[in-house]
Each structure stands twice: as C-alpha cells, then as structure tokens.
Amino acid sequence: MKIPLTIFVLFFSSFVFGKNLIDPLSFSGSQSEKNTVISFIERDVKKTYCENELLESMCTNSMLRLMEEEELRSFKILTNAKNKKILNKVTSTYCDNSMLEGFCTYTMILLMYEEEVKALGQKLEW
C-alpha cells in the first residue's frame, strides 16, 4: 500500500502550491498543536483534491480521509526524526523551491527523508 500511495501522492500532489507546513521538529504534542496540525492537514488535502480542476473528480470522502490519514501518519513519524539536519534539508528542498512546492507534503518529506537516511551509509559497489 505504501508504494502505490506514494506514487499517487508524487504525481497528484504537484498541483498544490504555496503551503506553509507545520514543522514536525518543533511539535511538542499539546492538544492545541494537535488540533492545529489536523486542521492544516484537512484544509490542505481538501484544497488539493477539491479545489483543483484536474483532481476534483477525486474529491470523495473516502479519498480525503485516506490522504488525511496518510499525511497525519507521516507527520507523526517525522516528529521523531533522528537526523534533524537531513530532515531540514529535505523540507527545504521540497517546500522552499517554487518548482517543487507541489511536493511539499508530509508524505513526500517522510519518503525522501527515509531515502536520504538510508543512502547515508551506502556506497556504490560492483
């Protein structure tokens, strides 16, 4: 399920621009912050699938809940990121570049963060 959903997010999230993600590294877990994150994710997912002519046929309750859950799951994992330097770099890459802003989602950031951490210890071998 993770791969198809990731591919889906990669291709279809690219139509959303100008987001200001809530930083998972500064998240303390208060109820107020939890409510803010949930509200942000709900608005962002709805904007992606319901306010975009190319995706509005996908504006269904089941799709919205699926994507909201995936974004929240990714956010929760990112709050425990061990390598903050890599996470900041990945976030900056996808959220501070207007050409890549559409990939500025917690799901994409988590995917790329995990790939960068994995690549840290790898070397090209024959």
TAQUI-V995829 format. One record per helix or strand. SS is the DSSP state (h for helix, s for strand). FROM is the first residue (numbers start at 1). TO is the last residue. If there is no record, write none. Layout:
SS:FROM:TO / SS:FROM:TO
//
This chain:
h:2:15 / h:24:26 / h:31:50 / h:56:58 / h:61:78 / h:84:95 / h:101:103 / h:106:120
//
